[in-house]
Amino acid sequence: MQIDEFEAYYAAQRLAARARADGLSGEFLHWTKVAAEVARISPRANMNLASVQAIVDEELRRKGKTVGGAR
């Protein structure tokens, strides 16, 4: 699969959020590093915090966890 840098950044953020929601700390660290590297090397990878928060909220809802950090 080939995706552009913009999509790669948010895909990595989604995978990091999913790993975090699943309690997989090693995978979480891996995907946060991937997202950071994509953001570092790509001028197209914008870090929109509202978008990242929406991804995290969606993944927490997927796991049946309350948005905002509570379980």
N, C-alpha and C positions, 0 to 999 in steps of 0.2 A: 504494500500500500504506500502510495506517495501522497503526502499532503504538504501544503505550504507552511512557512514559518508561523504565520498567524494562527492557523489551525493547530499546528504542533504545540504551540505554547499552551493553548486552552485544553488540548487533549491531555497534556502532561499534568496540568492543574487538576483536571477531572480525575485522572488516575491517582493523583496524590490525595485528593479529597476522599475518594472511594477507599483507598488503603487506610486512611486515617479513621474513617467511619467503621471500617472492618477491624480496626485495632492492629493493623499490620505495620508496625513501626519501621521495619527495614524497607518495605516497599514504599512507604510514605517518604522516607528520606531519599530513596532513589529517585522518585518522580519529582520531588521538589528540586533536586539537583538538575534533573533533565530540564524542567521548566526554566530554572535560572540560567542554564547554559544556552537554551534557545533564545531567551531574552537578551543575553549578553552578546551573542553573535549575530542576531538578526535585527535589522532596522525595522522590519515589519511586525515584529512581535510586541504589541503594546500591552502594558500591564494595566488593565482597567480593574481597579479594586472592587467596584460594584459587580462586575462580571464574575470575578473570582469568588466573591461572597455568595453570589447566586448559585454558582457551581457547588460550593460547599453546602449551602442550605439544601439544595436538591439531593445531594448524596446522603446527607443526614436524614432527610425525609424518607429516602429510599430504604434506609436501614431502620426506619421507625423510631428514630431518635428526635428529640425536640430540638428545633433550631434555636441557637443561642448558647449552645454548650451544655445545657441540662440534658439529663438522660431520662 
